[in-house]
Amino acid sequence: MLLLLLSIIILHVAVLVLLFVSTIVSQWMVGPDHATDLWQNCSSLSSKTIYHCFSTSTNEWLQSVQATMILSIIFSVLSLFLFFCQLFTLTKGGRFYITGVFQVLAGLCVMSAAVIYTVKHSEWHFNTENSYGFAYMLAWVAFPLALLSGIVYVILRKRE
């Protein structure tokens, strides 16, 4: 039982780390002369010299991606907090429904953000040499892990 509890907590913390990294790191879209994330668009003269960065918050769709990524982090942190609260207050045989619902909401938020970015990024980047960066990929990896974690919480029963 202790091993199961530890593995669930490790899975949840892994999802949180993926969400934080994918939200903060400047690698959602990369090209030969620039790298962009949810917050800045940076151009470089060479691969090591950044000479111009500007804010990317002028697009409404990008603001919705920013908001849903932040919301997914909030839901996931809240879910972890609720799990520890329910772990000590839930009656024997009870299920962690509230924790699971918030974790599933976190997964749905990160999926929504990644889908919006996938559909709308062409309005922002016109260069055909662009490719998705590792932070974008981490967001897509965090989505099924968050859903899996939420489903495990819903199925999990409290034992003595």
N, C-alpha and C positions, 0 to 999 in steps of 0.2 A: 504494500500500500504506500509506503514511504517513497519507493522508487517511482511509482505512478505519479504521485504528487510532485515529486521533483522534476520528472519529465514534462509534466504539464506546465509547471512554472518556467522551465527552460524554454519550452516552445513559445510561451507568451512573451518572455523577455526577448527572444530572438525576433519575434514579430515586431516588437517595439523598436529594437535596434534597426531593423530593416526600414521601418517607417521613418525614424529619425534621419537615417542616412539618406534615404531617397528624397526626403523633403529638403534637406539642407545642402547637399553636395551639388556642385555646378556641373552636372554631366547628364542632363536630360536629353540634350541634342548636341551633337558634336559635328564639326566640320573641319576642313583643312585649316581654316583661319579663325575659328571661333568655337566657343563652348557656351551653352546656355542652360539655365535652370529655371526654376519657378520664380526667381527673384531678380536675376541679372542676366544681361546679354553681354558677353565679353568678346571682343575681337582682339586678335593678336597679329603682329607683323611676322613673327616666326613662331615656332612651336613653344618657345619658352618665354617670350616677352609679351605681356599683356599691356596694351596701350590705351584701350578705351572700353569702359564698362558703363552701361546705363541701365536704369531700372526698367523692368518689364511689366510693371503693374498697370499699364494703360489699357490693356485689352480686357474686356469683360469676361471672356472665356478663360483667360489666364488667371484672373482673380477668382473665378469659380474653382479652378484647379487648386490654387493656393488654399482656398477656404476648405475644400473637401479633404485635402491632405492634412491640414491642421486639425480638422474635425476628426479624422481617423486616428490621429495621435491622441487626441483628448478622449475619444471613446475607448481606446485601448488602455490608456493609463487608468481611466475610471473603472474599466473592467477588471484590471489587476487589483486595484484597491478594493473593489467590491468582492472579489474572490477571497481576499484575506479577511475581510469583514465577515463574509458568509461562512468561511471556514471555522470561525470561532462562535458564531451565533446561530447557525442553521441547526435545526433539529436532526436527529439521526434518521437517515433514509431520505432526507430532503435533497432536492436537485438544485443545481446552481443556474437556474433559469435567467435571473437578472444579469449575472456575469456573462453568460453565453449570448444573450441578446445584444449586449453592448459590444462584445467582441465581433459578432456577426455584422453589426452596424459599422464597426471600424473597417472590416473587410469590404463591405459594400461601398463605403466612402472612398477607399483607395482604388477600388475598381472604377468607380465613377470618374475620379480624377484622371486615371490613366486613359480611360476611353475618351474623355473630352480632349485631352492632350493629343491623343492619336488622331482624332478626327479634325481638330482645328489647327494643328501646328503648321500646316501648309500655308495658312494665311499669314504666318509670321516669318517663315523661312522659305525663301524662294530658290535657294541653291539646291541642286539635285545631288550634290556630293555629301549632303548631310546624312548622318546615321544616328540612331538612338544610342544614348550613353548608358553607362552602367547603372546610374541612379534610376532611370526609367525602367530598366530591367528589374532592379530590386523592388520597385513598386509593384510590378507584376508578380514577382515571387512572393511578396508579402500578402497579396490578395488571397491565394488559396490557403496559405498557412494561417491567416487570420480566420478564415471560414472554418478550417479544420479545428482550430483551437476553440472557436465558439461552439461548434457541434459537440466537441468533447466535453465542454463545460455543461451543455444541456443534458447530455447522456449521463454524466458523472453523478453518483449519489454519495452523500456523506456517510462515512462509516466511523465506527468508534476506533 
